[in-house]
Amino acid sequence: MSHSSFVFTPMALRSLRLDEDLLERYKYKRQLTSHPYNRCMLEKEARDVAPLRSNAVRTPAVCHDVVVQNALYTGNLEAAQRFFPRGSSANLIIEPQGGDMRWVTRGQGLWSLTYEQELTTPLHITAGRGFIECLKLLLQRGADVDLAPAGITALHESCQNCQPECTRLLLLHGANTNAVSEEDGIMPLHACTRPKSLECAKYLLQYGAAINGQTLDEEDAPLHVAAKNGLVEHVELYLLYGAAVDNKNSEGLTPLNASCSQPQKVEDLERYFKVCQLLVAAGASVNTADQDNRTPLHMACKNVNPDVVDLLLANGANVNDMSYGAEAPMHNILKEVCYKVDHNPERIVRALLNHGSILVWPGALHKVLKHCCESLRTIEVLVNAYSHFKVTDAWVESVSSEVFKEHREFYESLFSLALTPRCLQHLARCTIRSFLHNRVHKVVPKLNLPTFIKSYLLLACRGYVH
């Protein structure tokens, strides 16, 4: 067993401390009785050294006592009071058993599969689980508030697990608000990644957390983290504290880019839209591109968030910017339609077309049809942007028999264009749209026309093609 480790039991610890105190008293008693001068000098030395001795940082011992660990992991205050009496030290390193399996070297080229054991401390355990009374006890017993045996502090732990009262208590005891973790270089404010961590973030900022501090690995600021996770209230808070809206991380992403780039389920769309609203209102650039020359509009199209696309276009996003992969926003949305039909992708296709987006080469429309055939409204909006095109056998073959049977009326109206030209009404629509080009979305709503005709000019869906 290592000289810095011992099997921790309360009885053994108290016995050792009593023996040490008795030995120290006996030593001084013998010295003090030897000579009056020595006695005075020794008393002075003891007074001078005592404060230093009480403030000295002791090397934490390693605790393997399962009983102590169980008391901490369950928040048993009564047991913790017994294990950490007055005068004892709470600076311990705990090495829990179990965890994930990993390969470790045993020397001489031998490897074995063993459980990964992540070091922790009593402070980490109680702070991360919200055991506030146990945490108070440990801090009263002199636990090192910034001890980080596994690379993160107890403050990181309390923020990651959304424990605001523990966060506040640690800060009151001098926890470093800008402590950097070893593995990924994050500060406690970067650890606030869930909605319930808002109060933790407030306490950190009140105690001087760096609002624009960046992580070491990805150079994310707290605003990047909040935007990535769709944390509306966090974003609002950080902007209030002066967060920079256009700072880039190592991938060239601003917080707006970061928000738009995150995969989003239907239930997430509104949160991310509100985050983007706040960022754009704060002055975020809608055309800043990342390392691959992808703008927020490219990313919002890829993740099929119609409200965000409308927001970006309304604030001047360039509809035909090309990424380094030679893809415009229209390419990005058409590639995702079949996966996210419930996101209303036709809204994005219509918005892009009304803002002057490039069209798909007519000869490739059958490929788009094959990929997007389950979203009838997307197909309808797209084909209504053309004055004419050639319907071939490839079009019919692109739609599976199951989809055709389910949506027979729509696809019969589409395939009938192989023999019938587009109607005069549609040709007039195409002529007006061609004349207005990228001003369709601005001019048409202002025309003194019935609402029905305005909607028709703006490619509103009808459920069939004529």
Buried (B, 14 or more C-beta within 10 A) or exposed (E): EEEEEBEBBBEEBEEEBEEEEEEEEEEBEEEBEEEEEEBEEBEEEEEEEEEEEEEEEEEBBBBBBEEBBEBBBBBBBEBBBEBBEEEBBBBBBBBBEEEEEEEEEEEEEEEEEEEEBBBBBBBBBBBBBBBBEBBBBBBEBBBBBBBBBBBBBBBBBBBBBBBBBBBBBBBEBEBBBBBBBEEBBBBBBBBBBBBEBBBBBBBBBEBEBBBEBBBBEBBBBBBBBBBBBBBBBBBBBBBEBEBBBBBBBEBBBBBBBBBBBBEBEEEBBBBBBBBBBBBBEBEBBBEBBBEEBBBBBBBBBBBBBBBBBBBBBEBEBBBBBBBEEEBBBBBBBBBBBBEBBEBBBBBBBBBBBBBBBBEBEEEEBBBBBBBBBBBBBBBBBBBBBBBEBEBEEBBBEBBEEEBBEEBEEBBEBBBEBEEEEBEEEBEEBBEEBEEBEEEBBEEBEEEEEEEEEBBBBBBBBEEBBE
